[in-house]
Every structure is written in C-alpha cells, then in structure tokens.
Amino acid sequence: MAEASVNQASASLDKLSVDLDNARTLLARNVGTKDAVRALESSVSVAEAQLAAAQAQVDLAGSDLTQALPAERSAAEAAVESAQVALDKTEARSFTDGVVTQMAMSVGSPASQLIINPAMVMIPDRPEDAPLRVTAGFNQVGVDSG
C-alpha cells in the first residue's frame, strides 16, 4: 500500500515535470504565460512533497518490520513464558505419599513459600517399622523467677 503511494506520487511528479517543461518552452516562444509556469511550479513542489511523504511512510513501515514488530513479538513471547511459569506454580506436588492436613488456602489464593507460613502440612506415609519423628515449634515465653 505504501509503495503504491510512492509509485503514484512519482508518476504524478513525472507528469507535472513534463507539463512544466512544456509550459516553460511555450513561455520562451512567447506562446505561454508566466501564470501557467508558476502554477505548474507550485504543483511540482506539492507533488515533490507528496512523494517525500509517501517515501517516509514506506521507510516507517520498513522500520516497523525490522524493529518495532520484532520487539513486540519478543515482549509477547516473554509474557507467555512468564504466564507459563505462573501457571506451573498453580499445582501442588509432593515427592512422597501422605496425608495433607491444615490446608490454609483456597482456590485462587497464592501459596506462601515461607516455612513460617505454610499453605498446608503434609504428614508423609511411613513404614510401620520406621521410627516416629516429631517436629514441634514453641513460642518463647518469659518466666518470672521472682
């Protein structure tokens, strides 16, 4: 589309240039008028400006193809990757069988990755002969020694 505008503006400029040359020739032979030459000079100037504008549109389109569009594509691909990472984090997995207790989240809520604020507690299955391990936490309480 932009190249068609350049071709059209170029053809118009070529025609007006020929008309201007003819008008100057007629003026030199005292057959034409100065007004006709001035009008055609003005038309040629307008056609040159239109050609320059059309060429600028072609250059801009080329710049979009080589710079803007690849940058937008890279940004969109990065956004897709980021969304995939976020989606991958929506699934809770365990490396062992067991029972989940104390579920502290609901559908759509983000799970904390901090041990001090767990989203759930899992009690892993263990063989009958495995020793029982208990992990507990206690608040520090000040003792009055007096």
DSSP file with accessible surface (Angstrom, degrees, kcal/mol):
  #  RESIDUE AA STRUCTURE BP1 BP2  ACC     N-H-->O    O-->H-N    N-H-->O    O-->H-N    TCO  KAPPA ALPHA  PHI   PSI    X-CA   Y-CA   Z-CA
    1    1 A M     >        0   0  196      0, 0.0     4,-1.7     0, 0.0     5,-0.1   0.000 360.0 360.0 360.0 -49.0    0.0    0.0    0.0
    2    2 A A  H  >  +     0   0   28      1,-0.2     4,-1.8     2,-0.2    56,-0.2   0.895 360.0  51.2 -66.2 -38.8    2.7    2.5    1.0
    3    3 A E  H  > S+     0   0  138      1,-0.2     4,-2.5     2,-0.2    -1,-0.2   0.865 106.2  55.3 -67.2 -33.5    4.8    1.5   -2.1
    4    4 A A  H  > S+     0   0   57      1,-0.2     4,-2.6     2,-0.2    -1,-0.2   0.900 106.0  52.0 -64.4 -37.1    1.8    2.1   -4.3
    5    5 A S  H  X S+     0   0   51     -4,-1.7     4,-2.7     2,-0.2    -1,-0.2   0.893 108.8  50.3 -65.2 -38.6    1.5    5.6   -2.9
    6    6 A V  H  X S+     0   0   19     -4,-1.8     4,-2.7    48,-0.3    -2,-0.2   0.937 111.6  47.9 -63.7 -44.9    5.2    6.2   -3.7
    7    7 A N  H  X S+     0   0  111     -4,-2.5     4,-2.4     2,-0.2    -2,-0.2   0.914 113.4  47.6 -62.7 -42.3    4.6    4.9   -7.3
    8    8 A Q  H  X S+     0   0  147     -4,-2.6     4,-2.4     2,-0.2    -2,-0.2   0.929 113.7  46.8 -65.6 -45.4    1.5    7.1   -7.7
    9    9 A A  H  X S+     0   0   11     -4,-2.7     4,-2.5     2,-0.2    42,-0.2   0.894 112.6  50.9 -64.4 -37.5    3.2   10.2   -6.3
   10   10 A S  H  X S+     0   0   41     -4,-2.7     4,-2.6    -5,-0.2    -2,-0.2   0.922 110.6  48.1 -66.5 -42.9    6.3    9.6   -8.5
   11   11 A A  H  X S+     0   0   58     -4,-2.4     4,-2.4     2,-0.2    -2,-0.2   0.914 112.2  49.6 -64.2 -42.0    4.1    9.2  -11.6
   12   12 A S  H  X S+     0   0   49     -4,-2.4     4,-2.6     2,-0.2    -2,-0.2   0.924 111.4  49.1 -62.6 -42.9    2.2   12.4  -10.8
   13   13 A L  H  X S+     0   0   22     -4,-2.5     4,-2.5     1,-0.2    -2,-0.2   0.917 110.0  51.5 -62.8 -42.7    5.5   14.3  -10.2
   14   14 A D  H  X S+     0   0   95     -4,-2.6     4,-2.1     2,-0.2    -1,-0.2   0.930 111.4  47.1 -60.4 -44.6    6.9   13.0  -13.6
   15   15 A K  H  X S+     0   0  126     -4,-2.4     4,-2.6     1,-0.2    -2,-0.2   0.933 113.1  47.7 -64.2 -45.1    3.8   14.2  -15.4
   16   16 A L  H  X S+     0   0   32     -4,-2.6     4,-2.6     1,-0.2    -1,-0.2   0.871 109.5  54.3 -65.2 -35.0    3.8   17.6  -13.8
   17   17 A S  H  X S+     0   0   40     -4,-2.5     4,-2.5     2,-0.2    -1,-0.2   0.913 109.9  46.7 -64.2 -42.0    7.6   18.0  -14.5
   18   18 A V  H  X S+     0   0   78     -4,-2.1     4,-2.6     2,-0.2    -2,-0.2   0.930 112.5  50.2 -64.5 -44.1    6.9   17.3  -18.2
   19   19 A D  H  X S+     0   0   46     -4,-2.6     4,-2.6     1,-0.2    -2,-0.2   0.901 110.6  50.3 -60.9 -39.9    4.0   19.8  -18.2
   20   20 A L  H  X S+     0   0   11     -4,-2.6     4,-2.6     2,-0.2     5,-0.2   0.921 109.6  50.0 -65.1 -43.6    6.3   22.4  -16.5
   21   21 A D  H  X S+     0   0   89     -4,-2.5     4,-2.3     1,-0.2    -2,-0.2   0.922 112.3  48.2 -59.8 -42.7    9.0   21.9  -19.1
   22   22 A N  H  X S+     0   0   88     -4,-2.6     4,-2.7     2,-0.2    -2,-0.2   0.910 110.9  50.4 -63.6 -41.8    6.3   22.3  -21.9
   23   23 A A  H  X S+     0   0   11     -4,-2.6     4,-2.3     1,-0.2    -2,-0.2   0.897 110.9  48.8 -65.1 -38.5    5.0   25.4  -20.2
   24   24 A R  H  X S+     0   0  109     -4,-2.6     4,-2.5     2,-0.2    -1,-0.2   0.891 110.8  50.8 -66.3 -40.0    8.5   26.9  -20.0
   25   25 A T  H  X S+     0   0   62     -4,-2.3     4,-1.4    -5,-0.2    -2,-0.2   0.931 111.2  48.0 -62.9 -43.4    9.1   26.1  -23.6
   26   26 A L  H  <>S+     0   0   77     -4,-2.7     5,-3.2     1,-0.2     6,-1.5   0.898 111.4  50.5 -64.6 -38.6    5.8   27.8  -24.6
   27   27 A L  H ><5S+     0   0   51     -4,-2.3     3,-1.8     4,-0.3    -1,-0.2   0.911 107.1  54.0 -65.1 -40.2    6.8   30.8  -22.5
   28   28 A A  H 3<5S+     0   0   82     -4,-2.5    -1,-0.2     1,-0.3    -2,-0.2   0.812 109.5  48.3 -63.9 -27.7   10.2   31.0  -24.2
   29   29 A R  T 3<5S-     0   0  180     -4,-1.4    -1,-0.3    -5,-0.2    -2,-0.2   0.286 117.6-115.4 -93.1   8.2    8.4   31.1  -27.5
   30   30 A N  T < 5S+     0   0  150     -3,-1.8    -3,-0.2    -5,-0.1    -2,-0.1   0.783  93.8 102.6  60.5  30.6    6.0   33.8  -26.3
   31   31 A V  S   <S+     0   0  107     -5,-3.2    -4,-0.3    -6,-0.2    -5,-0.1   0.708  71.3  56.7-106.7 -32.9    3.0   31.5  -26.6
   32   32 A G  S    S-     0   0   25     -6,-1.5     2,-0.3    -9,-0.2    -9,-0.0  -0.275  79.4-116.3 -93.7-179.5    2.6   30.5  -22.9
   33   33 A T     >  -     0   0   79      1,-0.1     4,-1.6    -2,-0.1    -6,-0.1  -0.860  13.4-128.2-119.8 155.5    2.0   32.6  -19.8
   34   34 A K  H  > S+     0   0  133     -2,-0.3     4,-2.9     1,-0.2     5,-0.2   0.847 110.6  59.8 -66.3 -33.7    4.1   33.2  -16.6
   35   35 A D  H  > S+     0   0  111      1,-0.2     4,-2.6     2,-0.2    -1,-0.2   0.895 103.3  50.3 -62.3 -39.2    1.0   32.3  -14.6
   36   36 A A  H  > S+     0   0   43      2,-0.2     4,-2.2     1,-0.2    -1,-0.2   0.914 111.9  47.9 -65.6 -40.5    0.8   28.9  -16.2
   37   37 A V  H  X S+     0   0   11     -4,-1.6     4,-2.6     2,-0.2    -2,-0.2   0.938 113.0  47.9 -65.2 -46.4    4.5   28.3  -15.4
   38   38 A R  H  X S+     0   0  140     -4,-2.9     4,-2.5     2,-0.2    -2,-0.2   0.907 111.2  51.1 -61.3 -41.5    4.1   29.5  -11.8
   39   39 A A  H  X S+     0   0   56     -4,-2.6     4,-2.4     1,-0.2    -1,-0.2   0.920 112.8  45.4 -62.5 -42.5    1.0   27.3  -11.3
   40   40 A L  H  X S+     0   0   35     -4,-2.2     4,-2.6     2,-0.2    -2,-0.2   0.877 110.5  53.7 -71.0 -35.0    2.9   24.2  -12.6
   41   41 A E  H  X S+     0   0   72     -4,-2.6     4,-2.3     2,-0.2    -2,-0.2   0.926 110.6  47.8 -62.5 -41.3    6.0   25.1  -10.5
   42   42 A S  H  X S+     0   0   72     -4,-2.5     4,-2.4     2,-0.2    -2,-0.2   0.922 111.5  49.7 -64.2 -43.3    3.7   25.1   -7.5
   43   43 A S  H  X S+     0   0   50     -4,-2.4     4,-2.6     1,-0.2    -2,-0.2   0.887 109.7  51.7 -63.1 -38.8    2.1   21.8   -8.5
   44   44 A V  H  X S+     0   0   12     -4,-2.6     4,-2.6     2,-0.2    -1,-0.2   0.923 108.9  50.7 -64.1 -42.1    5.6   20.3   -8.9
   45   45 A S  H  X S+     0   0   68     -4,-2.3     4,-2.1     2,-0.2    -2,-0.2   0.923 111.5  47.8 -61.3 -43.0    6.5   21.4   -5.4
   46   46 A V  H  X S+     0   0   75     -4,-2.4     4,-2.6     1,-0.2    -2,-0.2   0.929 111.8  49.9 -63.0 -43.7    3.4   19.9   -4.0
   47   47 A A  H  X S+     0   0    1     -4,-2.6     4,-2.5     1,-0.2    -2,-0.2   0.885 109.0  52.2 -63.9 -37.6    4.0   16.6   -5.9
   48   48 A E  H  X S+     0   0  101     -4,-2.6     4,-2.5     2,-0.2    -1,-0.2   0.918 110.5  48.1 -64.0 -40.8    7.6   16.5   -4.6
   49   49 A A  H  X S+     0   0   62     -4,-2.1     4,-2.5     2,-0.2    -2,-0.2   0.903 111.3  50.3 -66.1 -39.3    6.3   17.0   -1.0
   50   50 A Q  H  X S+     0   0  108     -4,-2.6     4,-2.5     2,-0.2    -2,-0.2   0.901 110.5  49.7 -65.8 -38.9    3.7   14.2   -1.6
   51   51 A L  H  X S+     0   0   40     -4,-2.5     4,-2.6   -42,-0.2    -2,-0.2   0.926 110.9  49.4 -64.2 -42.6    6.4   11.9   -2.9
   52   52 A A  H  X S+     0   0   63     -4,-2.5     4,-2.4     1,-0.2    -2,-0.2   0.909 111.9  49.0 -63.4 -40.3    8.6   12.6    0.1
   53   53 A A  H  X S+     0   0   57     -4,-2.5     4,-2.0     2,-0.2    -2,-0.2   0.914 111.6  48.6 -66.0 -41.8    5.7   11.9    2.4
   54   54 A A  H  X S+     0   0   12     -4,-2.5     4,-1.9     2,-0.2   -48,-0.3   0.911 111.7  49.7 -64.4 -40.1    4.9    8.7    0.7
   55   55 A Q  H  X S+     0   0   79     -4,-2.6     4,-2.7     1,-0.2    -2,-0.2   0.896 107.8  54.3 -65.7 -37.5    8.5    7.6    0.8
   56   56 A A  H  X S+     0   0   52     -4,-2.4     4,-2.7     1,-0.2    -1,-0.2   0.890 106.4  52.3 -63.2 -37.1    8.6    8.5    4.5
   57   57 A Q  H  X S+     0   0  115     -4,-2.0     4,-2.5     2,-0.2    -1,-0.2   0.905 109.6  49.0 -64.7 -39.3    5.6    6.1    5.0
   58   58 A V  H  X S+     0   0   27     -4,-1.9     4,-2.5   -56,-0.2    -2,-0.2   0.931 112.1  48.4 -64.3 -43.9    7.5    3.4    3.2
   59   59 A D  H  X S+     0   0   96     -4,-2.7     4,-2.4     2,-0.2    -2,-0.2   0.905 111.7  49.9 -62.6 -41.2   10.5    4.0    5.4
   60   60 A L  H  X S+     0   0   91     -4,-2.7     4,-2.5     2,-0.2    -1,-0.2   0.920 110.3  49.8 -64.0 -42.8    8.4    4.0    8.6
   61   61 A A  H  X S+     0   0   43     -4,-2.5     4,-2.1     1,-0.2    -2,-0.2   0.909 111.1  49.9 -62.7 -40.3    6.7    0.7    7.5
   62   62 A G  H  X S+     0   0   31     -4,-2.5     4,-1.9     1,-0.2    -2,-0.2   0.903 109.7  50.9 -64.5 -39.0   10.2   -0.8    6.9
   63   63 A S  H  X>S+     0   0   43     -4,-2.4     4,-2.6     1,-0.2     5,-1.0   0.905 108.5  51.9 -64.2 -41.1   11.3    0.4   10.3
   64   64 A D  I  <>S+     0   0   69     -4,-2.5     5,-3.0     1,-0.2    -1,-0.2   0.911 110.5  49.1 -60.1 -41.7    8.2   -1.2   11.9
   65   65 A L  I  <5S+     0   0  119     -4,-2.1    -1,-0.2     1,-0.2    -2,-0.2   0.857 119.9  35.4 -67.4 -35.4    9.0   -4.5   10.2
   66   66 A T  I  <5S+     0   0   99     -4,-1.9    -2,-0.2    -5,-0.1    -1,-0.2   0.720 135.9   9.7 -94.0 -21.3   12.7   -4.6   11.2
   67   67 A Q  I  X5S+     0   0  132     -4,-2.6     4,-1.8    -5,-0.2    -3,-0.2   0.728 123.1  41.9-122.8 -60.5   12.5   -3.0   14.7
   68   68 A A  I  ><S+     0   0   33     -5,-1.0     4,-2.6     1,-0.2     5,-0.2   0.939 114.4  47.3 -66.2 -48.9    9.1   -2.4   16.3
   69   69 A L  H  ><S+     0   0   83     -5,-3.0     4,-2.6     1,-0.2    -1,-0.2   0.920 112.2  48.6 -64.7 -43.6    7.4   -5.7   15.4
   70   70 A P  H  > S+     0   0   56      0, 0.0     4,-2.5     0, 0.0    -1,-0.2   0.909 112.6  50.2 -61.7 -36.6   10.2   -8.0   16.4
   71   71 A A  H  X S+     0   0   60     -4,-1.8     4,-2.4     2,-0.2    -2,-0.2   0.919 111.1  48.2 -66.5 -41.7   10.5   -6.1   19.7
   72   72 A E  H  X S+     0   0  123     -4,-2.6     4,-2.4     2,-0.2    -1,-0.2   0.898 111.5  50.9 -64.3 -38.7    6.7   -6.5   20.3
   73   73 A R  H  X S+     0   0  167     -4,-2.6     4,-2.7     2,-0.2    -2,-0.2   0.927 109.6  49.7 -64.8 -43.5    7.0  -10.2   19.4
   74   74 A S  H  X S+     0   0   73     -4,-2.5     4,-2.4     1,-0.2    -2,-0.2   0.913 111.2  49.6 -61.4 -41.2    9.8  -10.7   21.9
   75   75 A A  H  X S+     0   0   63     -4,-2.4     4,-2.2     2,-0.2    -1,-0.2   0.911 111.4  48.8 -64.3 -40.6    7.8   -8.9   24.6
   76   76 A A  H  X S+     0   0   55     -4,-2.4     4,-2.3     2,-0.2    -2,-0.2   0.910 110.8  50.3 -66.5 -39.8    4.8  -11.1   23.9
   77   77 A E  H  X S+     0   0   87     -4,-2.7     4,-2.4     1,-0.2    -2,-0.2   0.904 110.3  50.2 -64.9 -39.1    6.9  -14.3   24.0
   78   78 A A  H  X S+     0   0   57     -4,-2.4     4,-2.6     2,-0.2    -1,-0.2   0.900 109.5  51.5 -65.0 -38.6    8.4  -13.2   27.3
   79   79 A A  H  X S+     0   0   59     -4,-2.2     4,-2.5     2,-0.2    -2,-0.2   0.900 109.5  49.8 -65.1 -38.4    4.8  -12.6   28.6
   80   80 A V  H  X S+     0   0  102     -4,-2.3     4,-2.4     2,-0.2    -2,-0.2   0.928 111.2  48.8 -65.5 -43.2    3.8  -16.0   27.5
   81   81 A E  H  X S+     0   0  135     -4,-2.4     4,-2.4     2,-0.2    -2,-0.2   0.919 111.7  49.4 -62.1 -42.4    6.8  -17.6   29.3
   82   82 A S  H  X S+     0   0   81     -4,-2.6     4,-2.4     1,-0.2    -1,-0.2   0.913 111.0  49.5 -63.1 -42.1    6.1  -15.6   32.4
   83   83 A A  H  X S+     0   0   59     -4,-2.5     4,-2.7     2,-0.2    -1,-0.2   0.891 109.7  51.9 -64.7 -37.3    2.4  -16.8   32.3
   84   84 A Q  H  X S+     0   0   95     -4,-2.4     4,-2.7     2,-0.2    -2,-0.2   0.911 109.0  49.9 -66.3 -40.5    3.6  -20.4   31.9
   85   85 A V  H  X S+     0   0   78     -4,-2.4     4,-1.2     2,-0.2    -2,-0.2   0.938 112.5  47.4 -61.4 -45.0    5.9  -20.1   34.9
   86   86 A A  H  < S+     0   0   58     -4,-2.4     3,-0.3     1,-0.2    -2,-0.2   0.911 112.3  49.9 -63.2 -40.3    3.0  -18.7   36.9
   87   87 A L  H >< S+     0   0   99     -4,-2.7     3,-1.9     1,-0.2    -2,-0.2   0.907 105.9  55.9 -64.8 -40.4    0.7  -21.5   35.7
   88   88 A D  H >< S+     0   0   90     -4,-2.7     3,-0.8     1,-0.3    -1,-0.2   0.791 102.4  58.0 -62.4 -25.9    3.3  -24.1   36.6
   89   89 A K  T 3< S+     0   0  146     -4,-1.2    -1,-0.3    -3,-0.3    22,-0.2   0.429  87.2  78.0 -84.2   2.3    3.2  -22.8   40.1
   90   90 A T  T <  S+     0   0  106     -3,-1.9     2,-0.5    -4,-0.1    -1,-0.2   0.473  80.3  79.3 -89.5   1.3   -0.5  -23.4   40.5
   91   91 A E    <   -     0   0  119     -3,-0.8     2,-0.5    -4,-0.2    -1,-0.0  -0.922  69.7-147.4-114.6 127.0   -0.1  -27.1   41.1
   92   92 A A        +     0   0   71     -2,-0.5     2,-0.3     2,-0.0    -2,-0.0  -0.824  23.7 179.7 -92.7 129.4    1.0  -28.5   44.5
   93   93 A R        -     0   0  186     -2,-0.5     2,-0.4     2,-0.0    -2,-0.0  -0.944  14.5-156.1-129.3 153.4    3.1  -31.6   44.2
   94   94 A S        -     0   0   63     -2,-0.3     4,-0.0     1,-0.1    -2,-0.0  -0.946  17.3-144.9-128.3 148.7    4.7  -33.9   46.7
   95   95 A F  S    S+     0   0  217     -2,-0.4     2,-0.3     2,-0.1    -1,-0.1   0.434  86.9  38.1 -89.6   0.6    7.7  -36.2   46.4
   96   96 A T  S    S-     0   0   71      0, 0.0     2,-0.2     0, 0.0    -2,-0.0  -0.966  87.4-102.0-145.0 160.0    6.1  -38.7   48.7
   97   97 A D        +     0   0  123     -2,-0.3    28,-2.8    28,-0.1     2,-0.3  -0.488  61.2 113.3 -78.7 153.9    2.7  -40.2   49.6
   98   98 A G  E     -A  124   0A  29     26,-0.3     2,-0.5    -2,-0.2    -4,-0.0  -0.989  61.9 -68.3 171.3-167.2    1.0  -38.9   52.7
   99   99 A V  E     -A  123   0A  84     24,-2.8    24,-3.4    -2,-0.3     2,-0.5  -0.951  34.9-140.3-118.0 131.3   -1.9  -37.0   54.1
  100  100 A V  E     +A  122   0A  72     -2,-0.5     2,-0.3    22,-0.2    22,-0.3  -0.766  29.9 170.3 -90.4 130.8   -2.4  -33.3   53.7
  101  101 A T  E     +A  121   0A  44     20,-4.2    20,-2.9    -2,-0.5     3,-0.2  -0.865  50.0  32.7-131.7 169.6   -3.7  -31.5   56.8
  102  102 A Q        -     0   0  149     -2,-0.3     2,-0.5    18,-0.2    -1,-0.2   0.907  69.0-165.2  50.5  52.2   -4.2  -28.0   57.9
  103  103 A M        -     0   0  109     17,-0.2    17,-0.2    -3,-0.2    -1,-0.2  -0.559   9.9-177.9 -69.1 115.9   -5.0  -26.6   54.4
  104  104 A A        +     0   0   74     15,-3.5     2,-0.3    -2,-0.5    -1,-0.1  -0.080  53.9  63.6-110.3  32.1   -4.6  -22.9   54.8
  105  105 A M        -     0   0   62     14,-0.2     2,-0.3     6,-0.0     6,-0.1  -0.975  59.5-151.5-149.2 163.2   -5.6  -21.8   51.3
  106  106 A S    >   -     0   0   88     -2,-0.3     3,-2.3     1,-0.1    -2,-0.0  -0.779  49.3 -57.7-127.8 175.8   -8.5  -21.9   48.9
  107  107 A V  T 3  S+     0   0  152      1,-0.3    -1,-0.1    -2,-0.3     0, 0.0  -0.294 124.6  14.2 -58.2 127.5   -8.9  -22.0   45.1
  108  108 A G  T 3  S+     0   0   79      1,-0.3    -1,-0.3   -18,-0.1   -18,-0.0   0.241  94.7 121.2  92.7 -13.1   -7.1  -19.0   43.6
  109  109 A S    <   -     0   0   42     -3,-2.3    -1,-0.3     1,-0.1     2,-0.2  -0.631  66.5-114.7 -85.8 142.3   -5.1  -18.0   46.7
  110  110 A P        -     0   0  123      0, 0.0     2,-0.4     0, 0.0    -4,-0.1  -0.508  25.5-126.8 -75.7 142.4   -1.3  -17.9   46.3
  111  111 A A        -     0   0   57    -22,-0.2     2,-0.2    -2,-0.2    -6,-0.0  -0.695  21.6-123.4 -87.4 138.6    0.6  -20.4   48.4
  112  112 A S        -     0   0   42     -2,-0.4     7,-0.5     5,-0.3    -1,-0.0  -0.565   9.7-156.3 -78.6 144.4    3.4  -19.0   50.6
  113  113 A Q        +     0   0  165     -2,-0.2     2,-0.4     5,-0.1    -1,-0.1   0.340  63.7 104.6 -99.3   5.4    6.9  -20.4   50.0
  114  114 A L    >   -     0   0  110      3,-0.3     3,-1.2     1,-0.1    -2,-0.1  -0.718  67.5-143.2 -90.4 136.4    7.9  -19.5   53.5
  115  115 A I  T 3  S+     0   0  159     -2,-0.4    -1,-0.1     1,-0.3    -3,-0.0   0.793  99.7  61.9 -66.9 -26.3    8.2  -22.2   56.1
  116  116 A I  T 3  S+     0   0  147      1,-0.3    -1,-0.3    -3,-0.0    -3,-0.0   0.680 113.7  34.3 -77.7 -11.8    6.9  -19.9   58.8
  117  117 A N  S <  S-     0   0  105     -3,-1.2    -3,-0.3     3,-0.0    -1,-0.3  -0.517  84.8-174.5-137.6  67.4    3.6  -19.6   57.0
  118  118 A P        -     0   0   58      0, 0.0     3,-0.1     0, 0.0    -5,-0.1  -0.304  26.1-143.8 -70.5 148.2    2.9  -22.9   55.3
  119  119 A A  S    S-     0   0   15     -7,-0.5   -15,-3.5     1,-0.2     2,-0.3   0.734  82.8  -8.4 -79.0 -23.7    0.0  -23.3   52.9
  120  120 A M        -     0   0   50    -17,-0.2     2,-0.4   -16,-0.1    -1,-0.2  -0.976  64.0-125.3-162.4 164.7   -0.6  -26.8   54.2
  121  121 A V  E     -A  101   0A  50    -20,-2.9   -20,-4.2    -2,-0.3     2,-0.5  -0.978  21.7-159.7-119.3 134.8    1.0  -29.5   56.3
  122  122 A M  E     -A  100   0A  56     -2,-0.4   -22,-0.2   -22,-0.3    -2,-0.0  -0.958   7.5-156.8-117.8 129.9    1.7  -32.9   54.9
  123  123 A I  E     -A   99   0A  97    -24,-3.4   -24,-2.8    -2,-0.5     2,-0.1  -0.915  25.2-138.8-101.9 109.8    2.2  -36.0   57.0
  124  124 A P  E     -A   98   0A  71      0, 0.0   -26,-0.3     0, 0.0     2,-0.1  -0.384  17.1-109.7 -72.1 147.8    4.2  -38.4   54.9
  125  125 A D        -     0   0   98    -28,-2.8   -28,-0.1    -2,-0.1     0, 0.0  -0.467  41.7-173.5 -67.2 146.2    3.3  -42.1   54.9
  126  126 A R        -     0   0  122     -2,-0.1     6,-0.0     4,-0.1   -28,-0.0  -0.989  28.8 -96.4-142.5 152.2    6.0  -44.2   56.6
  127  127 A P    >   -     0   0   83      0, 0.0     3,-1.5     0, 0.0     0, 0.0  -0.292  37.4-113.9 -64.8 154.3    6.6  -47.9   57.0
  128  128 A E  T 3  S+     0   0  184      1,-0.3     0, 0.0     0, 0.0     0, 0.0   0.843 115.5  50.2 -57.9 -36.3    5.4  -49.4   60.3
  129  129 A D  T 3  S+     0   0  147      2,-0.1    -1,-0.3     0, 0.0     0, 0.0   0.489  85.9 107.5 -87.0  -0.3    9.0  -50.2   61.5
  130  130 A A  S <  S-     0   0   28     -3,-1.5    -4,-0.1     1,-0.1     2,-0.0  -0.542  79.2-108.2 -77.3 140.8   10.3  -46.6   60.8
  131  131 A P        -     0   0  108      0, 0.0     2,-0.4     0, 0.0    -1,-0.1  -0.359  33.2-110.5 -67.6 149.2   10.9  -44.6   63.9
  132  132 A L        -     0   0  122     -2,-0.0     2,-0.5    -6,-0.0    -6,-0.0  -0.652  31.8-164.3 -81.1 128.1    8.4  -41.8   64.6
  133  133 A R        -     0   0  218     -2,-0.4     2,-0.5     2,-0.0     0, 0.0  -0.968   1.8-165.6-115.2 133.1    9.9  -38.3   64.3
  134  134 A V        -     0   0  117     -2,-0.5     2,-0.5     2,-0.0    -2,-0.0  -0.963   4.8-167.7-120.4 130.1    8.1  -35.3   65.7
  135  135 A T        +     0   0  139     -2,-0.5     2,-0.3     2,-0.0    -2,-0.0  -0.972  18.0 172.6-114.0 129.3    8.9  -31.7   64.8
  136  136 A A        -     0   0   65     -2,-0.5     2,-0.4     2,-0.0    -2,-0.0  -0.952  21.7-148.5-136.7 157.0    7.4  -29.1   67.0
  137  137 A G        -     0   0   71     -2,-0.3     2,-0.4     2,-0.0    -2,-0.0  -0.959  12.5-166.4-125.5 142.7    7.6  -25.4   67.5
  138  138 A F        -     0   0  181     -2,-0.4     2,-0.2     3,-0.0    -2,-0.0  -0.985  21.0-123.4-130.1 140.6    7.1  -23.5   70.7
  139  139 A N        -     0   0  154     -2,-0.4     2,-0.5     1,-0.1    -2,-0.0  -0.541  35.9-110.1 -73.5 146.3    6.6  -19.8   71.4
  140  140 A Q        -     0   0  198     -2,-0.2     2,-0.5     2,-0.0    -1,-0.1  -0.674  37.3-168.5 -79.4 128.9    9.2  -18.3   73.7
  141  141 A V        -     0   0  117     -2,-0.5     2,-0.2    -3,-0.0    -3,-0.0  -0.975  19.9-126.1-121.6 130.4    7.6  -17.5   77.0
  142  142 A G        -     0   0   78     -2,-0.5     2,-0.5     1,-0.0    -2,-0.0  -0.528  23.0-146.0 -74.7 137.0    9.3  -15.3   79.6
  143  143 A V        -     0   0  132     -2,-0.2     2,-0.7     2,-0.0    -1,-0.0  -0.910   7.3-136.3-107.7 131.6    9.5  -17.0   83.0
  144  144 A D        -     0   0  146     -2,-0.5    -2,-0.0     1,-0.1     0, 0.0  -0.734  18.8-174.5 -85.7 114.1    9.3  -14.9   86.1
  145  145 A S              0   0  125     -2,-0.7    -1,-0.1     1,-0.0    -2,-0.0   0.418 360.0 360.0 -90.0   2.7   12.0  -16.2   88.5
  146  146 A G              0   0  102      0, 0.0    -2,-0.1     0, 0.0    -1,-0.0   0.512 360.0 360.0 -97.5 360.0   11.0  -14.0   91.4
